[in-house]
Amino acid sequence: MEVAMSKEVLNLTYYKGEDLYSDGEVEDKILEIFKNKEDIQKRLMQDDDWAILYHLSPIRQNILEWYDFDKNASILEIGSGCGAISGLFCEKVKRVVGIELSKRRSMINAERNKQYDNLEIMVGNFEDIELTETFDYVTLIGVLEYADSYISADKPYEEMLRRVKKFLKPNGKLIIAIENKFGLKYFAGAMEDHTGNLFDGIENYKNVSSVRTFSKNEIEELLCSAGYQGNEFYYPVPDYKLPNAVYAQEYLPKSGDLRNMSVAYDRARFKLFDEDIVYDQLCKDHKFEYFSNSFLIFAKA
């Protein structure tokens, strides 16, 4: 019955019958929330589950709500998840195609955004899905760091970027949101977002093989190697997941602008020093970009 509900949105051609990525039973709860048309703000105030906050919070859309998309454009959203940003894209452009490993997450997305008629969700592994059309924008929001888990290549992160490039129209833009492995929060006692361990990114993932993030220099080199150019960096704060501001290279934060940067919703963390005070000095010294917790990048094909 659930698939019939979303059959015009869900494309199951490449789905192999197993969800390989999931937050568990909470996703069933999230699906029911949208089916029952619950008041999202009220639910967020009542529930302290990180997964509920992450998947439901409208703050997620701040990452690109400000961006002036071409209204006649098309977007390929790789890793569309539970649709936290898909609805924003549906409002911004003419056509939105999502790719998502999980059928359950795709059903949530379809239910959540069923008021839009310009959304298609392709369920399956990015490596298996065949696309013949090209897009004005392709997004990798919280996706590139997992490339080693589903791209079979000696250099999976570079290969991921190369494969994505073929889906872009001439002069199309790749949009990446990703954590900075040298984000100040990791020095101050935050666990690495993906492993849950202290200092994994700072120590260059010496005991980790399936996921990684990058410093600013590293990701610039990665994009260059994959054939991208004209890369524009933006800096979501406190991070790209729940941003309350996005700084541009032309307008970087000044001393005193960054406050309450150590809030942690996903897990307990240490606070080894006051990040706000350290950010003040980094801003004065023009070093903020290197220690920003996250990057938002626009790269041209």
NUVEX-62470 format. One line per 3 residues: for each residue z negated, x, y of N, C-alpha, C. Coordinates in steps of 0.02 Angstrom, whole numbers, padded with zeros to 5 digits. Each point is the difference from the previous one (the first is absolute). Layout:
BEGIN
Z X Y Z X Y Z X Y; ...
***
This chain:
BEGIN
00000 00042 -00059 00000 -00042 00059 00000 00044 00063; -00037 00056 -00003 -00005 00042 00059 00066 00033 00017; 00038 00020 -00053 00065 00032 00013 00049 -00051 00028
-00002 -00062 -00026 00044 -00051 00026 -00013 -00012 00074; -00063 00003 00020 -00019 -00009 00070 00038 00049 00045; 00009 00062 -00024 00028 00052 00042 00068 00025 -00025
00035 -00040 -00042 00061 00025 -00032 00055 00016 00050; 00000 -00033 00059 00051 00015 00050 -00015 00064 00039; -00061 00024 -00005 -00020 00060 00036 -00004 00060 -00048
-00028 -00011 -00059 -00010 00055 -00047 00063 00014 -00040; 00018 00064 -00002 00055 00023 -00042 -00030 00041 -00057; -00001 -00027 -00060 -00033 00032 -00057 00049 00037 -00046
00060 00013 00025 00052 00032 -00041 -00023 00065 -00030; -00039 00039 00039 -00019 00067 -00021 -00073 00005 -00022; -00033 -00057 -00006 -00071 00000 -00020 -00005 00008 -00075
-00042 00047 -00023 -00006 00015 -00071 -00059 -00033 -00033; -00032 -00047 00034 -00052 -00041 -00031 -00070 00028 00004; -00010 00054 00038 -00067 00029 00006 -00012 00024 00071
-00057 -00019 00028 -00020 00023 00066 -00035 00067 -00006; 00032 00052 00025 -00027 00068 -00009 -00047 00021 00056; -00006 -00042 00052 -00042 00018 00057 -00035 -00063 00023
-00067 00003 00003 -00037 -00061 00015 -00070 00016 00025; -00027 -00044 00042 -00070 00004 00020 -00044 -00042 -00046; 00029 -00027 -00054 -00040 -00037 -00048 -00005 -00075 00014
-00054 -00030 -00024 -00008 -00072 00003 -00003 -00027 00071; -00017 00041 00048 -00003 -00023 00070 00068 -00026 00023; 00053 00024 -00032 00067 -00024 00020 00010 -00073 -00019
-00031 -00022 -00055 00002 -00071 -00018 -00037 -00041 00053; -00055 00027 00025 -00038 -00033 00052 00042 -00006 00064; 00036 00054 00016 00041 00000 00061 00057 -00052 -00006
00030 -00005 -00059 00053 -00049 -00011 -00027 -00071 00011; -00060 -00013 -00025 -00030 -00067 00008 -00016 -00014 00074; -00020 00052 00036 -00015 -00009 00071 00061 -00027 00037
00058 00028 -00015 00061 -00023 00034 00024 -00067 -00028; -00008 -00011 -00064 00020 -00065 -00028 -00042 -00056 00029; -00064 00015 00011 -00046 -00051 00026 00001 -00004 00076
00042 00041 00031 00006 00000 00074 -00068 00010 00034; -00039 00046 -00026 -00066 00014 00029 00007 00031 00070; -00051 -00009 00040 -00004 00031 00066 -00013 00075 -00010
00050 00042 00015 -00005 00071 -00014 -00055 00034 00039; -00006 -00016 00064 -00053 00030 00041 -00069 -00017 -00027; -00009 -00062 -00020 -00064 -00021 -00028 -00015 00037 -00064
00052 00007 -00042 -00009 00036 -00064 -00018 00073 00012; 00031 00031 00049 -00015 00070 00015 -00071 00009 00024; -00027 -00049 00035 -00069 00003 00024 -00050 -00010 -00057
00020 -00034 -00053 -00046 -00016 -00054 00002 00051 -00057; 00054 00036 -00008 00011 00043 -00058 -00002 00073 00020; -00039 00041 -00035 -00005 00071 00017 00039 00045 -00048
00045 -00029 -00038 00042 00038 -00047 00054 00037 00039; 00005 00066 -00010 00050 00040 00035 00071 -00026 -00014; 00014 -00019 -00062 00067 -00023 -00017 00018 -00063 00038
-00049 -00044 00010 00012 -00061 00039 00016 00019 00072; -00039 00045 00029 00012 00021 00069 00069 00033 00006; 00015 00045 -00045 00062 00038 00004 00061 -00045 -00006
-00001 -00046 -00048 00059 -00041 -00012 00006 -00060 00048; -00056 -00022 00029 00003 -00060 00041 -00003 00012 00075; -00027 00056 00021 -00012 00010 00071 00065 00001 00042
00002 -00040 00053 00059 00001 00044 00006 00066 00039; -00053 00040 00000 00002 00065 00033 00052 00045 -00032; 00015 -00012 -00064 00051 00039 -00034 00066 00001 00039
00016 -00056 00031 00065 -00006 00034 00004 00041 00064; -00057 00023 00025 00001 00040 00061 00043 00063 -00007; 00009 00022 -00061 00037 00062 -00011 00070 -00003 00029
00032 -00060 -00002 00068 -00006 00025 00012 -00063 00041; -00052 -00037 00016 00009 -00060 00040 00029 00016 00069; -00014 00057 00026 00021 00022 00067 00072 00023 00002
00030 00015 -00057 00065 00033 -00002 00057 -00049 00014; 00048 00021 00040 00056 -00042 00021 00057 00005 -00051; -00007 -00037 -00055 00053 -00002 -00051 00061 -00039 00028
00058 00019 -00023 00060 -00039 00013 -00005 -00066 -00039; 00002 -00056 00035 -00012 -00064 -00033 00055 -00019 -00050; 00058 00032 00004 00054 -00013 -00047 00001 00050 -00058
-00052 00041 -00004 -00002 00054 -00049 -00025 -00024 -00068; 00004 00047 -00048 -00027 -00011 -00067 -00050 00055 -00016; -00050 -00018 -00040 -00053 00047 -00020 -00007 00000 -00076
-00003 00060 -00029 -00020 00008 -00070 -00072 00026 00001; -00046 -00041 -00024 -00071 00018 -00001 -00018 00022 -00070; -00004 00065 -00011 -00016 00027 -00066 -00076 00002 -00007
-00026 -00034 -00050 -00071 -00007 -00008 -00027 -00056 00044; 00028 -00060 -00009 -00017 -00057 00044 -00068 -00030 -00016; -00029 00017 -00058 -00068 -00020 -00016 -00011 -00074 00003
-00056 -00020 00030 -00019 -00070 00006 00028 -00033 00064; 00044 00035 00034 00035 -00030 00056 -00036 00003 00067; -00048 00046 00007 -00038 00004 00063 00044 00014 00060
00056 00036 -00011 00045 00017 00055 00068 -00034 -00008; 00014 -00027 -00059 00065 -00032 -00012 00012 -00057 00049; -00051 -00040 00014 00007 -00056 00047 00019 00023 00069
-00030 00055 00022 00017 00029 00066 00074 00018 00001; 00025 00032 -00053 00070 00018 -00003 00045 -00062 00001; -00021 -00052 -00035 00040 -00062 -00001 00007 -00029 00071
-00051 00009 00041 00003 -00024 00069 00042 00045 00044; 00003 00064 -00018 00032 00050 00043 00075 00007 -00011; 00023 -00008 -00064 00069 00014 -00016 00032 -00057 -00039
00065 00007 -00013 00039 -00053 -00031 -00009 -00004 -00076; -00006 00058 -00033 -00006 00001 -00073 -00051 00052 -00021; -00043 -00021 -00048 -00052 00044 -00026 00005 00000 -00076
00007 00059 -00029 -00001 00008 -00073 -00059 00045 -00018; -00045 -00025 -00041 -00057 00039 -00024 00012 00025 -00070; -00026 00058 -00014 -00002 00026 -00069 -00073 00012 -00017
-00021 -00027 -00057 -00071 00004 -00019 -00007 00005 -00076; -00040 00048 -00022 -00012 00010 -00072 -00033 -00061 -00033; -00044 -00033 00036 -00043 -00051 -00029 00027 -00070 00010
00007 -00037 -00055 00021 -00070 00005 -00054 -00042 00033; -00063 00014 -00017 -00055 -00039 00029 -00003 00009 00075; 00006 00061 00023 00000 00012 00073 00060 -00033 00033
00056 00001 -00034 00060 -00032 00027 -00008 -00075 00005; -00035 -00030 -00047 -00014 -00071 00003 -00045 -00017 00059; -00049 00044 00013 -00043 -00009 00059 00043 00003 00063
00044 00049 00004 00044 00008 00058 00043 -00063 00009; 00029 -00025 -00054 00043 -00059 00004 -00039 -00061 00024; -00060 -00009 -00026 -00042 -00057 00020 -00022 00008 00073
-00019 00060 00018 -00026 00013 00067 00053 -00011 00054; 00062 00018 -00016 00053 -00001 00050 00054 -00051 -00017; -00019 -00053 -00033 00050 -00049 -00022 00030 -00039 00057
-00028 00005 00060 00030 -00035 00057 00064 00034 00025; 00011 00063 -00023 00060 00036 00023 00056 -00008 -00051; 00061 -00005 00025 00058 -00007 -00044 00043 00063 -00002
-00026 00055 00027 00038 00063 00002 -00032 00056 -00041; -00040 -00020 -00049 -00036 00050 -00042 00023 -00004 -00073; 00015 00058 -00028 00013 00007 -00071 -00044 00056 -00027
-00032 -00010 -00057 -00044 00050 -00029 00027 00019 -00069; 00018 00064 -00007 00026 00026 -00063 -00059 00033 -00036; -00015 -00025 -00061 -00058 00024 -00037 00022 00052 -00051
-00030 00058 00002 00016 00052 -00047 -00009 00069 00030; 00012 00051 -00041 -00006 00069 00021 00058 00019 00045; -00016 00031 00056 00051 00021 00048 00056 00039 -00035
-00019 00040 -00049 00049 00043 -00034 00049 -00041 -00042; -00019 -00060 -00021 00042 -00041 -00043 00044 -00049 00038; -00020 -00018 00060 00034 -00053 00037 00066 00026 00030
00052 -00038 -00010 00066 00017 00026 00015 -00042 00062; 00013 00034 00055 00017 -00033 00062 00068 00025 00024; 00042 -00046 00021 00066 00020 00025 00003 -00005 00076
-00044 -00039 00031 00002 -00007 00072 -00040 00055 00035; 00015 00011 00063 -00038 00047 00040 -00036 -00037 00056; -00050 00033 00030 -00046 -00034 00046 -00006 00040 00065
-00019 -00036 00052 -00013 00032 00064 -00065 00039 00000; -00049 -00025 -00038 -00065 00032 -00006 -00022 00000 -00073; -00031 00053 -00020 -00035 00003 -00065 -00071 00023 00014
-00049 -00034 -00030 -00069 00019 00012 -00034 00027 -00063; -00040 00051 00010 -00045 00028 -00051 -00069 00000 00030; -00034 -00055 -00003 -00067 -00006 00030 -00052 00005 -00055
-00033 00058 -00003 -00047 00012 -00054 00033 00008 -00068; 00060 00029 -00001 00040 00004 -00061 00019 00072 -00018; 00021 00039 00049 00026 00067 -00015 -00049 00042 -00039
-00064 -00008 00013 -00051 00042 -00033 -00003 -00010 -00075; 00029 -00055 -00026 -00001 -00014 -00071 00066 00019 -00036; 00046 00033 00035 00066 00013 -00028 -00003 00036 -00067
-00048 00044 -00009 -00005 00038 -00062 -00016 -00044 -00060; -00024 -00061 00014 -00018 -00046 -00055 00060 -00038 -00027; 00054 -00006 00040 00056 -00041 -00024 00069 00029 00014
00002 00062 00025 00065 00034 00009 00002 00059 -00048; 00050 00002 -00044 00007 00054 -00048 00044 00055 00030; -00032 00050 00028 00036 00056 00031 -00047 00058 00010
00028 00060 00007 -00041 00059 00012 -00035 -00004 00067; 00033 -00029 00050 -00028 -00010 00066 -00001 -00074 00016; -00048 -00038 -00028 00002 -00074 00005 -00003 -00027 00070
-00037 00033 00045 -00008 -00026 00068 00065 00009 00040; 00030 00058 -00007 00065 00011 00031 00053 -00045 -00031; -00001 -00007 -00065 00048 -00042 -00035 -00007 -00073 00021
-00062 -00023 00009 -00011 -00068 00023 00034 -00011 00067; -00009 00047 00045 00030 -00006 00067 00076 00003 -00004; 00028 00040 -00045 00072 00003 -00008 00028 -00066 -00027
-00035 -00029 -00048 00024 -00062 -00029 -00004 -00058 00050; -00052 00000 00039 -00008 -00052 00051 00057 00004 00051; 00021 00061 00014 00051 00011 00052 00065 -00038 -00015
00017 -00008 -00063 00063 -00033 -00016 -00001 -00075 00014; -00060 -00027 00012 -00006 -00072 00016 00003 -00012 00076; 00004 00053 00039 00002 -00007 00073 00072 -00002 00025
00013 -00043 00048 00064 00000 00034 00006 00063 00043; 00061 00019 00020 00006 00056 00047 -00044 -00013 00062; -00039 00050 00018 -00047 -00004 00056 -00059 -00047 -00015
-00007 -00021 -00064 -00059 -00039 -00019 -00063 00042 00004; -00057 -00034 -00002 -00064 00034 00007 -00045 -00010 -00060; -00029 00054 -00023 -00053 -00002 -00051 -00066 -00001 00037
-00045 -00046 -00019 -00066 -00006 00031 -00053 00016 -00053; -00039 00051 00014 -00051 00022 -00047 -00069 -00007 00032; -00047 -00028 -00036 -00071 00002 00020 -00038 00034 -00057
-00039 00049 00016 -00034 00040 -00051 -00061 00034 00030; -00049 00014 -00042 -00059 00038 00023 00019 00073 00012; -00037 00031 00045 00005 00072 00013 -00053 00034 -00042
00020 00047 -00043 -00050 00032 -00043 -00051 00040 00040; 00018 00018 00062 -00046 00036 00044 -00030 -00047 00053; 00000 -00065 -00014 -00033 -00047 00045 -00073 00020 00010
-00025 -00006 00061 -00067 00024 00016 -00053 -00034 -00043; 00012 -00063 -00019 -00050 -00036 -00039 -00015 00035 -00066; 00050 00035 -00028 -00011 00034 -00064 -00045 00061 00007
00004 00034 00056 -00046 00055 00014 -00070 -00026 00013; -00005 -00060 00028 -00064 -00028 00020 -00037 -00036 -00057; 00031 -00005 -00059 -00036 -00028 -00057 00031 -00062 -00030
00059 -00020 00021 00034 -00057 -00032 00031 00022 -00066; -00003 -00043 -00050 00033 00015 -00063 00076 -00005 00009; 00037 00041 -00037 00072 -00006 00001 00019 -00070 -00022
00044 -00033 00038 00013 -00071 -00009 00022 -00019 -00071; 00037 00043 -00033 00030 -00018 -00064 -00041 00023 -00060; -00034 00057 00006 -00038 00027 -00056 -00074 -00018 00001
-00025 -00017 00061 -00071 -00015 00006 -00045 00060 -00002; 00029 00060 00007 -00039 00062 -00002 00000 00033 00068; -00051 00041 00012 -00004 00039 00061 00051 00057 -00001
00035 00009 00055 00039 00060 00015 00061 00011 -00045; 00022 -00049 -00039 00058 00011 -00044 00062 00018 00041; 00013 -00036 00054 00058 00016 00041 -00006 00066 00036
-00058 00012 00028 -00013 00062 00036 00011 00060 -00046; -00019 -00008 -00063 00007 00053 -00050 00067 -00003 -00036; 00048 -00036 00030 00069 -00004 -00024 00006 -00029 -00070
-00045 -00048 -00016 00005 -00037 -00063 00002 00047 -00061; -00045 00049 00000 00002 00051 -00052 -00013 -00027 -00070; -00035 -00056 -00005 -00013 -00030 -00066 00032 -00070 -00006
00049 -00014 00041 00032 -00066 00003 00075 00009 -00008; 00031 -00042 -00041 00072 00008 -00012 00040 -00063 00017; -00032 -00058 00004 00038 -00063 00004 00009 -00027 00070
-00034 00028 00049 00003 -00026 00068 -00014 00057 00049; 00030 -00004 00060 -00016 00049 00051 00024 -00025 00067; -00035 00022 00053 00022 -00011 00068 00016 00068 00030
00018 00001 00064 00028 00061 00029 -00028 00013 00069; 00001 00063 00020 -00013 00017 00070 00061 -00017 00041; -00006 00002 00066 00057 -00015 00043 00058 00049 -00013
-00016 00064 -00005 00052 00050 -00012 00035 -00012 -00067; -00039 -00016 -00050 00028 -00011 -00067 00048 -00059 -00002; -00020 -00055 00031 00044 -00059 -00004 00061 00008 00044
-00006 00038 00054 00060 00016 00040 00049 00041 -00041; -00025 00049 -00037 00043 00041 -00043 00030 -00041 -00056; -00039 -00046 -00028 00024 -00043 -00054 00058 -00044 00024
-00008 -00029 00058 00053 -00043 00028 00063 00040 00015; -00010 00060 00027 00057 00043 00015 00038 00018 -00064; -00037 00018 -00053 00031 00019 -00063 00038 -00058 -00031
-00024 -00061 00012 00033 -00060 -00027 00057 -00025 00043; 00014 00033 00056 00058 -00016 00040 -00012 -00048 00058; -00063 -00008 00021 -00015 -00044 00057 -00004 00042 00064
00008 -00035 00055 00000 00034 00065 -00032 -00044 00053; -00013 00031 00058 -00027 -00038 00056 -00064 -00036 -00015; -00045 00032 -00038 -00061 -00033 -00022 -00048 -00013 00058
-00021 -00062 00008 -00048 -00019 00052 -00067 -00015 -00033; -00052 00033 00025 -00067 -00009 -00027 -00041 -00045 00046; -00036 -00047 -00031 -00050 -00041 00033 -00066 00008 -00038
-00054 -00019 00033 -00066 00015 -00028 -00045 -00063 00001; -00004 -00036 -00056 -00043 -00059 -00003 -00073 00021 -00005; -00043 -00035 00037 -00071 00014 -00004 -00039 -00065 -00011
-00053 00004 -00041 -00025 00059 -00035 00045 00025 -00056; 00043 -00044 -00028 00050 00020 -00049 00054 -00053 -00004; 00050 00010 -00043 00055 -00047 -00003 -00018 -00065 -00036
-00053 00000 -00040 -00017 -00060 -00039 -00028 -00056 00043; -00046 00017 00044 -00030 -00049 00046 00001 00028 00071; 00059 00007 00029 00005 00032 00065 -00019 -00046 00057
-00039 00026 00047 -00014 -00039 00061 00040 00028 00060; 00034 00056 -00011 00044 00028 00051 00050 00046 -00034; 00058 00008 00031 00050 00048 -00024 00022 00042 00059
-00014 00065 -00004 00017 00046 00055 00069 00031 -00012; 00036 00010 00053 00066 00031 -00002 -00004 00073 00023; 00051 00039 -00018 00001 00069 00021 -00001 00006 00076
00030 -00050 00033 00002 00000 00073 -00064 -00026 00031; -00043 -00030 -00040 -00064 -00025 00026 -00054 00011 -00053; -00028 00059 00001 -00052 00019 -00048 -00069 -00016 00028
-00049 -00008 -00043 -00067 -00016 00025 -00030 00056 00041; -00041 -00019 00047 -00037 00048 00041 -00072 00001 -00022; -00037 00049 00023 -00071 00004 -00015 -00034 -00065 00021
-00037 -00029 -00047 -00034 -00063 00014 00036 -00061 -00026; 00064 00007 -00019 00039 -00057 -00023 -00017 -00020 -00072; -00021 00048 -00040 -00009 -00013 -00072 -00074 -00009 -00016
-00018 -00061 -00018 -00069 -00016 -00017 -00002 -00041 -00063; -00057 00003 -00035 -00011 -00038 -00063 00054 00017 -00051; 00014 00064 -00006 00052 00023 -00046 -00025 00011 -00071
-00064 -00007 -00011 -00027 00016 -00066 -00018 -00062 -00041; 00024 -00058 00022 -00014 -00062 -00038 00035 00005 -00068; -00035 -00017 -00054 00028 00002 -00067 -00013 -00067 -00035
00054 -00034 -00020 -00006 -00064 -00032 00011 00003 -00075; 00036 00051 -00023 00020 00001 -00071 -00053 00029 -00046; -00039 00047 00025 -00052 00031 -00043 -00051 00035 00045
-00057 00015 -00029 -00051 00037 00037 00026 00070 00016; -00024 00029 00056 00022 00066 00019 -00056 00037 00034; 00007 00066 00001 -00045 00042 00039 00022 00001 00073
-00046 00019 00043 00017 00012 00070 -00030 00068 00018; 00039 00052 -00010 -00024 00068 00009 -00005 00021 00073; 00039 -00033 00042 -00004 00012 00073 00029 -00060 00036
-00009 -00002 00065 00024 -00056 00041 00074 00011 00016; 00043 -00038 -00033 00072 00009 00009 00022 -00016 00072; -00033 -00048 00032 00019 -00018 00068 -00005 00060 00047
-00054 00037 -00006 -00010 00059 00043 00051 00054 -00016; 00014 00009 -00064 00049 00052 -00019 00069 -00020 00024; 00017 -00064 -00006 00065 -00023 00025 00007 00012 00076
-00055 -00007 00036 00003 00013 00072 00026 00071 00013; -00028 00048 -00037 00021 00069 00010 00072 00012 -00024; 00018 -00031 -00057 00068 00007 -00025 00051 -00028 00049
-00017 -00055 00032 00044 -00029 00050 00007 00046 00060; -00055 00029 00022 00002 00047 00056 00043 00061 -00017; -00004 00021 -00063 00037 00060 -00021 00071 -00015 -00024
00020 -00064 00005 00067 -00021 -00021 00012 00014 -00074; -00050 -00015 -00042 00005 00010 -00072 -00008 -00066 -00039; -00001 -00056 00036 -00012 -00064 -00033 00050 -00014 -00056
00064 00014 00012 00052 -00019 -00048 -00013 00031 -00069; -00024 00061 -00001 -00009 00034 -00064 -00058 -00029 -00040; -00049 -00030 00035 -00059 -00026 -00034 -00004 -00076 00002
00053 -00033 00022 00001 -00073 -00003 -00007 -00023 -00073; -00036 -00054 -00011 -00012 -00022 -00069 00063 -00024 -00036; 00048 -00025 00038 00061 -00028 -00030 00061 00016 00044
00058 -00005 -00031 00063 00006 00036 00041 -00063 -00010; 00037 -00018 00053 00053 -00050 -00004 00063 00037 00024; 00051 00002 -00043 00058 00041 00014 00064 -00041 -00003
00044 00010 00050 00067 -00029 00000 00049 00057 -00009; 00038 -00001 -00054 00047 00054 -00014 00071 -00029 -00007; 00048 00034 00030 00070 -00023 -00001 00037 00028 -00060
00042 -00042 -00029 00039 00022 -00058 00055 00048 00022
***
